[in-house]
Amino acid sequence: MTLLSDTDRDLQRPGPGDPTRGNREGPPRGQPSGSGRGRRGRRGETPGGARHPATMCELYSKQETLALRRRHIGPSCKVFFAADPIKIVRAQRQYMFDEKGDQYLDCINNVAHVGHCHPEVVKAAQKQMELLNTNSRFLHDNIVEYAKRLSATLPDRLSVCYFTNSGSEANDLALRLARQFRGHQDVITLDHAYHGHLSSLIEISPYKFQKGKDVKKEFVHVAPAPDTYRGKYREDHEDPASAYADEVKKIIDEAHNSGRKIAAFIAESMQSCGGQIIPPAGYFQKVAEYVRGAGGVFIADEVQVGFGRVGKHFWSFQMFGEDFVPDIVTMGKPMGNGHPMACVVTTEEIAEAFSASGMEYFNTYGGNPVSSAVGLAVLDVIKNEDLQGNATRVGNYLTELLNKQKTKHTLIGDIRGVGLFIGIDLVKDHQQRTPATAEAQHVIYKMKEKRVLLSADGPHRNVLKIKPPMCFTEEDAEFMVEQLDGILTDLEEAIGAETESVISKNTPCRTKMPKEARSELLRDSSLDPRENPSRKRNGLCTDSLLSKRFRT
Ligand SMILES: Cc1ncc(COP(=O)(O)O)c(C=O)c1O
């Protein structure tokens, strides 16, 4: 059904000024490629201004697609912007295009890590697909070359790979490895964590099981998320790392007292669905010590945050210091730039224990020659285009711009992040840090109208998540922040949350807040628009807090 006729193929052939021409016309990927706003295509135009014929490659009208989706796709499979979904027909670099050819700046797609449809990745897949694709029971160079290159990005002791097709499969296998290692069963997970959609992972994902009817299983223990902004121990605590780690120790002691044994502690190196949470420096070291002391292993879930997103380091857990090395690392999403591939990397000792069970691990598609070729191409592009350097440069610039916005907008409670992994925590009041959930939803819909794709997540769905393809530019950052500024200005005006001192005389009110949204927002009588402790936190704490969080 998706096969194209020759005519369709002709239509897809790139034209002049067409972004699908890859690097041939523009400057190197990962570098600014012209004036940001000028490049933003008008309806049906490419960034270069040409009309894109590939926008005509739809099978159905948008309404038909929606109707078919309602009929044939399970209702639990949700779409972004459910009230007004977007139909995307193609994408290039950090831009996505709808059926009318309208261009959206993609600020959320950490799967298209090196840029949507990167020509080197596409070429590698096609070349290997033409030659051979089969399972890993045959000897093949791609899988071993990829495992060798992947291991080289990790600390020495993490050298044994198991390839899978999704982050969920990787985490499920990580649990099996952990449980087999010492024969223990119990798992400690963080509050609000999400680790995948398999039954075994819903069980350890409070993000999911707390919303459903499932009750927490007795072998699952939930530790508080090490969130120093709105968690149990905050930035004013003298040692939040120890305080949060002691919570894990308490869980271990209680489990032991009831005769239970800990197999693993699992956490993302930075919580994503949990609300872009960065644990305080030293937390993971202490947790690892307690968990290993109990005979368990430390699983770092890097499915969202791996592959150089944080800039300076290839893996996010490396930010916390060389003295912290997990026992198992899981990875996925960015690994194949959209091609479904994932992996578990562990130590020889854990791998040997798994093998000693006598059960073969076979995964039909995991590590196949095509996936491995894709993985190798992704590693090459990250290096050749200095995408880690770009993540640092653009991430720092974006954070700087956002921090300026924080001094201007009372709705912004906190800006946190590293590299191109940033969260904007929207609050109704700075004292209580009451999550501005409805406002966050309003903002992402308004940003969509401005052709910027953002999402809101976290337990209160009030944290705007930024995790774009790694070729995101400074101009993209400026464009995004400019749109956000306008929307927040209008919103704050609408809810009367602005103070004289923060109103920019030059910022016109572009849109009026819908009546229903306005009355919904005004319902909260606790709002005190004049308070802006964020400035205090901004000025006094943010930098020192960040340096406290990261020692490397
Ligand atoms: C942190 C984390 N781990 C694991 C997964 C599961 O990955 P997948 O959807 O590829 O199964 C996800 C997916 O969103 C995730 O965010």
The ligand as an SDF file (V2000), in Angstrom:
LIG
                    3D

 16 16  0  0  0  0  0  0  0  0999 V2000
   13.1560    6.0750   29.5430 C   0  0  0  0  0  0  0  0  0  0  0  0
   12.4980    5.1140   28.6090 C   0  0  0  0  0  0  0  0  0  0  0  0
   12.8150    3.8110   28.6860 N   0  0  0  0  0  0  0  0  0  0  0  0
   12.2600    2.9050   27.8610 C   0  0  0  0  0  0  0  0  0  0  0  0
   11.3270    3.2760   26.9190 C   0  0  0  0  0  0  0  0  0  0  0  0
   10.7040    2.2490   26.0360 C   0  0  0  0  0  0  0  0  0  0  0  0
   11.2130    2.3560   24.7560 O   0  0  0  0  0  0  0  0  0  0  0  0
   10.3650    1.8150   23.4890 P   0  0  0  0  0  0  0  0  0  0  0  0
    9.1970    2.7150   23.3220 O   0  0  0  0  0  0  0  0  0  0  0  0
   11.3750    1.8630   22.3780 O   0  0  0  0  0  0  0  0  0  0  0  0
    9.9580    0.4160   23.8100 O   0  0  0  0  0  0  0  0  0  0  0  0
   10.9760    4.6160   26.7950 C   0  0  0  0  0  0  0  0  0  0  0  0
   10.0040    5.0510   25.7870 C   0  0  0  0  0  0  0  0  0  0  0  0
    9.4920    6.1320   25.7660 O   0  0  0  0  0  0  0  0  0  0  0  0
   11.5720    5.5570   27.6750 C   0  0  0  0  0  0  0  0  0  0  0  0
   11.2540    6.8480   27.6200 O   0  0  0  0  0  0  0  0  0  0  0  0
  1  2  1  0
  2  3  1  0
  2 15  2  0
  3  4  2  0
  4  5  1  0
  5  6  1  0
  5 12  2  0
  6  7  1  0
  7  8  1  0
  8  9  2  0
  8 10  1  0
  8 11  1  0
 12 13  1  0
 12 15  1  0
 13 14  2  0
 15 16  1  0
M  END
$$$$
